[in-house]
Amino acid sequence: MKKQLFLILTLICSMINAQQKEVKIAFLADVHFQDLYGDFSDNDFKGIINPKTGKPTILRTMDSQLHSTRIFNENFFAFIKALDDIVAKQIKIVAMPGDFSDDGQAYNLRGLHKILDYYKEQHGIKFYLTTGNHDPVGPFRKEAGKDDFLGEDGLPLGIYSNKNIEKTTPNIITKDIAESGYLEILNELKEFGFYPKKDDLFWSTPFDKNFKTEYTFSKALLAADYSKRMYEVEQGFSVPDLSYVVEPTENVWLMAIDGNTYIPKNNKEVSTNPNNYKGASIGYNNVLTNKKHLVEWVKNIANEAKKKNKTLIAFTHYPMVDFNDGASSEIKNLLGEKKWQLERVPQDEVAKVFSDAGIKIHFAGHMHINDTGSKKSETNFLVNIQVPSLAAYIPAYKILTIKSSDEMEIETKVLNDVPRFDELFPLYEKEFLALQQAKSPTIWNKDILKTTSYHEFMLFHLKELVRLRMIPNDWPKDFIEKGRKLNGEDLLFLSQNLTISAIKKELKQKRISSKVYRKWNFDDLILDLYKFQSADELAKRDIPKERLEQYKTLEELFAENNSQDLFIQQLKSLFKILSHLSNGEPSNHFKIDFKEKIIQPLP
């Protein structure tokens, strides 16, 4: 009897220990991998020679990088650094929420495969990928190319998959620059989540009707076939869906949701025409209308996970919760509904639908931002975690520690120093000289080549992106022209609807010295706004503490200003947006208590 009691107690203790065993998963979003040192299967071109290394390099121009929300080149080195960091932390599961490639070209997919293979074989890392709107760009393979690779003379070089689509000369023609469809991506990267692994404890798709029966690898392998993973996005238009759920380690179900919804432009076209599909960047808003089977699948998997005491972790490319910290309506008022990527903000219905379906925690990318958002109801609590991009400010990845199904910890790991990040600088020197000689009207700031760390480089990228693209495209011209004449002290005076003498008296009573506000200007304010949009609370590392305190004062003063002057109203909106973006939920290091429905910051 004593022996039996001892065995029962031992069993209970082992069960408790198994349930309490921590599991760590790293999330790397929007890597936008482009193989600097790859090659083409049908062309001998291997790039231009880098005088610093003597190696041929296939790279895009700095000019193209500084007009894009992502870089194309240095993220190659950042990806390696992040994986080495993950190895050092002994994390064995890595999830990648889409845009793992930059437009899914064959040579980039091969290069990515080699790197993932190396870390799988050498360090035992299991990779689980889901697709983003850049992999694939459309459901089926499409002829494509880019006209902004760097040529030997420092000028742009075009690389195209077909002579019929070339736009510039000189150029290179290779089929490997075409945008792969789902089939090509599946064939190249199937072993990284898209197909079951022998050591996975469970694996299934939205089209597997037998997921509740006893699991076997052979049955899962049959369910993974491309032909069995199709759905009608609209009547007569069958396209793939590479969603899957996997149990990579005991009691954890990792749900990779393929949020790409490629809707046909013309319903009279044939369904296989790759040029007849709209982009998928809108995300979950289109899932609710044209990919409804995913909602039912999520519900079924969540119910099954609950029955079997599995912790369900969902990830996809697209956010489920508004990522602007409540500022979206104010942004719309100031800039208009088509600006600041507002069309990518998910409707409130998205969070409700998937929360009701059973998702509690969801990791996303797409926006290249660091953010935490949540939706709470009487019965549900959904937390959406935006994973920053390695190819944008602020370059970072997330680590999830599952302590139990009700308690989880999230850490954000910023890549400050990346070995070899400046390896391509001599080639950019050549480009800059060529732009100077061509008298380019929008030449980039060469000081970016003086940066001494990856963090500094990416911050400079943001600064140039704001100058060259964001301000010209998003902001009212007259507002920017007026604002650029002002420094912080001018804004302080404008914040109060009083005469100058009355303002000075008021500031004296409040013990505010206006002179210290002169240290920064309107351009600094706009850049800091974008820092907060991109990095959330981590932006505070890159803004002087004194200025942050001054912003807070200005937010309060403008909030009290009832002037009907348009410019003052615009400034008032700007500071409201700044206030929202700088006071969101914890996004650096925090824990989630799902029982109490709270998110708590950690040191």
C-alpha positions in Angstrom: 0.0 0.0 0.0 2.8 2.4 0.9 4.6 1.5 -2.3 1.5 2.3 -4.3 1.0 5.6 -2.5 4.7 6.5 -3.2 4.3 5.7 -6.9 1.1 7.9 -7.1 2.8 10.8 -5.4 5.8 10.4 -7.6 3.6 10.5 -10.7 1.7 13.6 -9.5 5.0 15.4 -8.8 6.4 14.5 -12.2 3.1 15.8 -13.8 3.4 19.0 -11.9 7.0 19.4 -12.9 6.2 18.7 -16.5 3.5 21.4 -16.5 5.8 23.9 -14.9 8.7 23.3 -17.2 9.5 26.7 -18.9 9.6 26.8 -22.7 11.3 29.6 -24.7 10.5 30.6 -28.2 12.3 33.3 -30.2 10.3 35.3 -32.7 12.1 36.9 -35.7 9.8 38.9 -37.9 10.3 40.7 -41.2 13.9 39.5 -41.8 13.4 40.4 -45.5 16.4 38.2 -46.3 18.3 39.0 -49.5 21.3 36.9 -50.3 24.2 39.2 -50.7 26.5 36.4 -51.6 24.1 34.2 -53.6 24.2 33.2 -57.2 21.8 32.6 -60.1 21.2 29.2 -61.6 21.1 30.5 -65.2 23.4 33.5 -65.2 27.1 33.8 -64.2 26.6 37.3 -62.6 27.6 37.1 -58.9 27.5 40.8 -58.1 30.1 43.6 -58.1 33.5 43.3 -56.3 33.7 44.9 -52.9 37.2 46.4 -52.5 37.0 45.8 -48.8 36.5 42.1 -49.0 37.4 41.2 -52.6 34.1 39.3 -52.7 31.4 39.7 -55.4 28.2 41.1 -53.8 24.6 41.3 -55.1 23.2 44.4 -53.3 20.6 47.1 -53.7 21.5 50.8 -53.7 21.7 52.9 -50.6 19.3 55.3 -52.3 16.7 52.5 -52.6 17.1 51.6 -48.9 16.6 55.1 -47.7 13.4 55.4 -49.6 12.0 52.1 -48.2 10.5 51.2 -44.8 13.1 48.4 -44.8 16.7 48.0 -45.7 17.7 45.3 -48.1 21.4 44.6 -47.5 22.7 45.0 -43.9 19.9 42.9 -42.5 21.8 39.9 -43.9 24.4 40.4 -41.1 21.7 41.3 -38.5 19.9 38.0 -39.2 23.2 36.0 -38.6 23.8 38.0 -35.4 20.2 37.4 -34.1 20.6 33.6 -34.7 24.0 33.5 -33.0 22.4 35.4 -30.1 19.6 32.8 -29.9 22.2 30.0 -30.0 24.0 31.6 -27.1 20.8 31.7 -25.1 20.2 28.0 -25.8 16.8 28.6 -27.3 15.8 25.8 -29.6 12.5 27.0 -31.2 12.4 29.9 -33.6 9.2 31.2 -35.1 9.3 33.6 -38.1 6.0 35.6 -38.6 6.4 36.3 -42.3 8.5 38.4 -44.8 11.3 36.0 -44.1 12.3 36.8 -47.7 12.2 40.0 -49.8 9.7 39.1 -52.5 10.4 35.4 -52.5 13.0 35.2 -55.3 14.5 31.8 -55.9 18.1 32.8 -55.2 17.0 34.4 -51.9 15.0 31.4 -50.8 18.0 29.1 -51.5 20.3 31.4 -49.4 17.8 31.4 -46.6 17.5 27.6 -46.7 21.2 27.3 -46.4 21.4 29.5 -43.3 18.4 27.8 -41.6 19.9 24.4 -42.4 23.2 25.4 -40.8 21.6 26.4 -37.5 19.3 23.4 -37.5 22.2 20.9 -38.1 24.8 22.6 -36.0 22.7 23.9 -33.1 19.5 21.8 -33.1 17.2 24.8 -33.7 13.7 24.1 -35.0 12.4 26.8 -37.3 8.7 27.4 -37.9 7.8 29.9 -40.7 4.6 31.5 -41.8 4.1 33.6 -44.9 4.0 37.4 -45.3 3.0 39.6 -48.1 6.5 39.5 -49.5 6.7 35.7 -49.5 4.8 35.2 -51.7 3.9 38.5 -53.3 1.0 36.7 -55.0 -0.4 33.2 -54.9 1.4 32.1 -58.0 4.9 32.6 -59.6 5.1 36.0 -61.3 7.7 37.5 -63.7 9.4 40.4 -61.9 12.6 42.3 -61.3 14.2 45.2 -59.6 15.9 48.2 -61.2 17.8 49.3 -58.1 20.6 46.9 -57.7 24.1 48.5 -57.5 26.1 48.3 -60.7 29.9 48.3 -61.1 29.9 52.0 -62.0 28.0 53.0 -58.9 24.8 53.5 -60.9 21.6 51.4 -60.6 21.5 48.0 -62.3 18.3 46.2 -63.3 17.9 42.5 -62.7 14.8 41.0 -64.3 13.3 37.5 -64.8 12.3 38.2 -68.4 13.5 40.5 -71.2 9.9 41.6 -71.8 9.7 43.4 -68.5 13.1 45.1 -68.4 12.9 48.8 -67.6 16.5 49.9 -67.5 19.9 49.2 -69.1 22.3 47.8 -68.2 20.6 44.8 -66.8 20.8 41.1 -66.0 18.3 38.5 -67.0 17.7 35.5 -64.7 14.6 33.5 -63.8 15.8 33.5 -60.2 14.6 37.0 -59.6 10.9 36.2 -60.4 8.5 36.4 -57.4 7.9 32.8 -56.3 4.4 31.6 -55.6 3.2 29.4 -52.8 4.3 26.2 -54.6 7.9 27.3 -55.1 8.1 28.5 -51.5 6.7 25.3 -50.2 9.1 23.2 -52.2 12.1 25.1 -51.1 11.3 25.6 -47.4 8.9 22.8 -46.6 11.1 21.4 -43.8 10.8 24.6 -41.8 7.2 24.2 -40.5 5.3 24.0 -43.7 5.6 20.2 -43.6 5.6 18.0 -40.5 8.9 16.9 -39.0 9.4 13.4 -37.7 10.1 14.7 -34.2 7.0 16.9 -34.1 4.5 15.6 -31.6 1.5 16.9 -33.6 1.0 18.7 -36.9 -2.1 19.6 -38.9 -3.7 22.1 -41.4 -7.1 23.8 -41.7 -8.0 21.2 -44.3 -7.2 18.1 -42.1 -10.6 16.8 -41.0 -9.0 14.0 -39.0 -6.9 16.1 -36.6 -8.8 14.7 -33.6 -7.9 11.1 -34.4 -4.7 9.5 -33.2 -1.7 11.4 -34.7 0.8 9.8 -37.0 3.6 11.3 -39.0 2.5 9.5 -42.2 -1.0 10.9 -42.0 0.3 14.4 -41.4 2.6 14.0 -44.4 -0.3 13.3 -46.6 -2.3 16.3 -45.3 0.7 18.6 -46.0 0.5 18.0 -49.8 0.1 21.3 -51.7 -3.0 20.0 -53.6 -4.8 19.5 -50.3 -4.2 23.0 -49.0 -6.4 25.0 -51.4 -9.5 27.1 -50.8 -11.8 29.4 -52.8 -10.9 33.0 -52.0 -13.8 33.9 -54.3 -16.0 31.7 -56.4 -13.9 30.0 -59.1 -10.6 31.2 -57.7 -8.7 28.5 -55.8 -5.5 29.6 -54.0 -3.2 28.0 -51.4 -3.3 28.4 -47.7 -0.2 27.3 -45.9 -1.5 27.6 -42.3 -0.6 24.8 -39.9 -0.5 24.0 -36.2 2.4 22.1 -34.7 3.5 20.7 -31.3 7.3 21.2 -31.4 7.7 20.4 -27.7 5.5 18.7 -25.2 2.3 20.6 -24.3 2.9 23.6 -26.6 0.9 24.1 -29.8 2.3 26.7 -32.1 -0.3 27.9 -34.6 1.1 29.5 -37.8 -1.7 31.4 -39.5 -1.3 32.2 -43.2 -2.9 35.6 -43.1 -2.3 36.4 -46.8 -5.6 36.9 -48.6 -5.0 37.3 -52.3 -8.3 38.6 -53.8 -8.8 38.6 -57.6 -9.0 42.0 -59.4 -11.2 40.7 -62.2 -13.6 37.8 -61.7 -13.7 37.2 -65.5 -10.0 36.3 -65.6 -8.6 32.8 -65.3 -7.7 31.9 -61.7 -4.1 31.0 -62.5 -3.2 34.4 -63.9 -0.6 35.6 -61.4 -1.2 39.3 -62.4 -4.9 39.2 -61.5 -4.5 39.3 -57.7 -4.4 42.3 -55.3 -1.7 42.5 -52.7 -2.3 41.0 -49.2 -0.9 43.9 -47.1 -4.4 44.8 -45.6 -4.1 41.6 -43.5 -6.8 40.3 -41.2 -9.5 42.7 -42.4 -9.6 40.7 -45.7 -9.4 37.4 -43.8 -12.8 38.1 -42.2 -14.4 38.6 -45.6 -12.6 36.1 -47.9 -10.8 33.6 -45.7 -13.5 32.7 -43.2 -12.4 29.0 -42.9 -9.4 30.2 -40.8 -11.8 31.4 -38.0 -13.5 28.1 -37.8 -10.2 26.3 -37.8 -8.7 28.4 -35.0 -11.8 27.7 -33.0 -11.5 24.0 -33.5 -7.8 23.9 -32.7 -8.3 26.2 -29.6 -11.0 23.9 -28.3 -8.9 20.8 -28.8 -5.9 22.4 -27.2 -8.0 23.2 -24.1 -9.2 19.6 -23.9 -5.7 18.2 -24.1 -4.1 20.9 -21.8 -1.9 22.3 -24.5 -0.8 25.9 -24.4 -1.7 27.6 -27.7 0.6 30.2 -29.2 -0.5 31.9 -32.4 1.6 33.8 -34.9 1.1 35.3 -38.3 2.4 38.2 -40.3 -0.5 40.6 -39.6 -1.6 42.4 -36.4 -4.8 41.5 -34.7 -5.1 44.7 -32.6 -4.7 48.4 -33.4 -0.9 49.1 -33.2 -1.1 52.9 -32.8 -1.9 52.9 -29.1 -5.2 54.6 -29.5 -3.9 57.3 -31.8 -5.4 56.1 -35.1 -8.4 58.5 -35.1 -6.1 61.5 -34.3 -3.7 60.5 -37.1 -6.6 60.3 -39.5 -7.8 63.7 -38.4 -4.4 65.3 -38.9 -3.1 63.4 -42.0 -6.1 61.8 -43.7 -7.3 58.2 -43.8 -4.9 57.1 -46.6 -1.8 58.1 -44.7 0.5 56.6 -42.1 -0.5 53.1 -43.2 -3.9 53.4 -41.6 -5.4 51.0 -44.1 -3.3 48.3 -42.3 -4.9 48.9 -38.9 -7.1 45.9 -38.1 -10.8 46.5 -37.5 -11.9 46.0 -33.9 -13.9 43.0 -35.2 -10.7 41.2 -35.9 -9.6 41.0 -32.3 -13.2 40.1 -31.2 -13.5 37.3 -33.7 -10.2 35.6 -32.9 -10.4 36.2 -29.2 -13.9 34.5 -29.2 -12.3 31.7 -31.3 -9.9 31.0 -28.5 -6.6 32.9 -29.2 -5.1 34.5 -26.1 -1.6 35.4 -27.3 -0.6 36.4 -30.9 2.7 37.4 -32.4 2.8 39.5 -35.5 5.1 41.5 -37.8 4.4 43.4 -41.0 4.5 46.9 -39.5 8.2 46.9 -38.5 7.3 48.2 -35.1 7.7 47.3 -31.5 4.3 47.4 -29.8 1.9 45.5 -27.4 -1.8 45.8 -27.8 -4.6 44.0 -26.0 -8.4 43.5 -26.2 -10.3 42.7 -23.0 -13.9 41.5 -22.6 -15.7 39.9 -19.7 -14.8 36.5 -20.9 -11.7 36.9 -23.1 -8.3 38.6 -23.1 -6.2 38.8 -26.3 -2.7 40.1 -26.3 -1.1 41.0 -29.7 2.7 41.4 -29.7 4.3 43.3 -32.6 7.7 41.9 -33.3 10.1 44.5 -34.6 11.9 44.0 -37.9 15.6 43.2 -38.1 15.6 45.5 -41.2 14.2 48.6 -39.6 14.4 50.8 -36.5 14.4 49.5 -33.9 16.1 46.2 -34.9 15.1 43.6 -32.4 13.5 40.2 -31.8 11.2 38.8 -29.1 11.7 36.0 -26.7 8.6 34.3 -25.2 9.0 32.3 -22.0 6.0 30.1 -21.3 5.8 29.7 -17.5 2.3 28.2 -17.6 -0.7 28.5 -19.9 -1.8 31.5 -17.7 1.6 33.2 -17.1 4.1 34.3 -19.8 7.1 36.6 -20.1 8.2 38.6 -23.1 11.6 40.1 -23.6 12.7 42.4 -26.5 16.3 41.9 -27.6 17.7 44.9 -29.5 20.5 44.4 -31.9 22.9 47.2 -31.0 26.1 45.8 -32.4 26.2 43.6 -35.5 29.5 42.3 -36.8 30.2 43.3 -40.4 27.3 45.8 -40.6 29.6 48.2 -42.4 31.1 45.7 -44.8 29.3 47.3 -47.8 30.2 50.9 -47.1 33.0 51.2 -49.8 30.4 50.2 -52.4 28.1 53.0 -51.1 30.9 55.4 -51.4 31.1 54.6 -55.1 27.3 55.1 -55.4 27.4 58.4 -53.6 30.1 59.7 -56.0 28.0 58.6 -59.0 25.0 60.4 -57.6 27.0 63.6 -57.0 28.3 63.5 -60.6 24.8 62.9 -61.9 23.6 65.9 -59.8 20.8 63.9 -58.2 18.1 66.2 -56.7 17.4 64.0 -53.7 20.9 62.7 -52.8 21.1 60.8 -49.5 23.2 62.0 -46.5 26.6 60.5 -46.7 27.0 60.8 -42.9 25.2 57.4 -42.6 28.6 55.9 -43.6 30.1 57.3 -40.4 27.8 55.3 -38.1 29.7 52.9 -35.8 27.0 50.5 -34.7 24.0 48.7 -36.3 21.6 50.5 -33.9 23.1 53.9 -35.0 22.9 52.9 -38.6 19.2 51.9 -38.4 18.4 55.1 -36.5 20.1 57.1 -39.3 18.0 55.0 -41.8 14.9 56.2 -40.0 16.0 59.8 -40.1 16.7 59.7 -43.8 13.4 57.8 -44.5 11.5 60.5 -42.6 13.2 63.2 -44.6 13.1 61.6 -48.1 9.8 59.8 -47.9 7.6 60.2 -44.9 7.4 64.0 -44.7 6.9 64.5 -48.5 4.3 61.7 -48.7 2.3 61.9 -45.5 2.3 65.4 -44.2 0.5 68.6 -45.3 3.1 70.7 -47.1 2.1 74.1 -45.6 2.1 72.5 -42.1 5.7 71.3 -42.5 6.8 74.6 -44.0 5.4 76.6 -41.1 6.7 74.1 -38.5 10.2 74.1 -39.9 10.6 77.7 -38.9 10.1 76.9 -35.2 12.2 75.6 -32.4 11.0 74.2 -29.1 10.7 77.6 -27.5 8.5 78.8 -30.3 6.2 75.8 -29.8 6.1 76.5 -26.1 4.9 80.1 -26.8 2.3 78.8 -29.4 1.0 76.2 -26.9 -0.8 79.0 -24.9 -3.4 81.2 -26.5 -2.0 84.3 -24.8 0.0 87.4 -25.6 3.8 87.1 -25.3 3.9 89.0 -22.0 1.1 87.0 -20.5 2.9 83.8 -21.7 6.1 84.8 -20.0 4.3 85.6 -16.8 2.5 82.3 -17.0 5.7 80.3 -17.6 7.4 82.1 -14.7 4.5 81.1 -12.4 4.9 77.5 -13.5 8.7 77.7 -13.1 9.3 76.8 -16.8 12.4 78.2 -18.4 11.7 78.7 -22.1 15.4 79.0 -23.1 16.1 75.3 -22.6 13.5 74.5 -25.3 15.7 76.1 -27.9 18.0 73.0 -28.0 15.6 71.2 -30.4 13.5 72.1 -33.4 10.4 71.0 -35.3 12.3 68.4 -37.4 13.6 66.8 -34.2 10.0 66.6 -32.9 8.8 64.9 -36.1 11.7 62.4 -36.0 11.0 61.6 -32.4 7.4 61.0 -33.2 8.5 58.4 -35.8 10.9 56.9 -33.2 7.9 56.3 -30.9 5.8 54.9 -33.7 8.6 52.4 -34.6 10.1 51.6 -31.2 7.4 52.4 -28.6 9.0 52.7 -25.2 12.4 51.8 -26.5 12.5 55.1 -28.3 13.2 56.8 -25.0 16.7 55.5 -25.2 17.3 57.7 -28.2 15.7 60.9 -27.0 17.2 63.1 -24.4 15.4 62.8 -21.0 15.1 66.6 -20.7 13.3 66.8 -24.1 10.9 64.0 -23.1 9.9 66.0 -20.1 9.5 69.1 -22.3 7.2 67.1 -24.7 5.1 66.1 -21.7 4.7 69.8 -20.7 3.8 70.8 -24.3 1.2 67.9 -24.5 -0.5 69.3 -21.4 -0.3 72.9 -22.6 -1.7 72.2 -26.1 -4.4 70.1 -24.6 -5.7 73.2 -22.7 -5.4 75.4 -25.8 -8.9 76.1 -27.3 -7.6 78.2 -30.3 -9.5 77.6 -33.6 -6.4 78.5 -35.6 -5.8 75.6 -38.1 -2.0 75.5 -37.4 -2.6 75.4 -33.6 -5.2 72.7 -34.1 -2.7 70.7 -36.1 0.0 71.1 -33.5 -2.5 70.1 -30.8 -3.2 66.9 -32.8 0.5 66.2 -33.3 1.1 66.3 -29.5 -2.0 64.1 -28.8 -0.5 61.5 -31.2 2.9 61.8 -29.5 1.2 61.3 -26.1 -0.6 58.2 -27.3 2.4 56.6 -28.9 4.7 57.3 -25.9 2.3 55.9 -23.3 1.2 52.5 -24.7 1.2 49.2 -22.9 4.6 47.7 -21.8 6.5 46.5 -24.9 10.1 45.9 -23.8 10.1 43.4 -21.0 6.9 42.4 -19.4 4.7 39.5 -18.1 1.2 38.6 -19.0 -1.2 37.2 -16.4 -4.1 35.8 -18.4 -6.1 34.9 -15.2 -6.1 38.5 -14.0 -6.0 39.9 -17.5 -3.1 42.2 -16.9 0.2 43.1 -18.5 2.9 44.1 -16.1 6.3 45.7 -16.9 9.4 44.0 -15.7 12.8 45.6 -15.2 
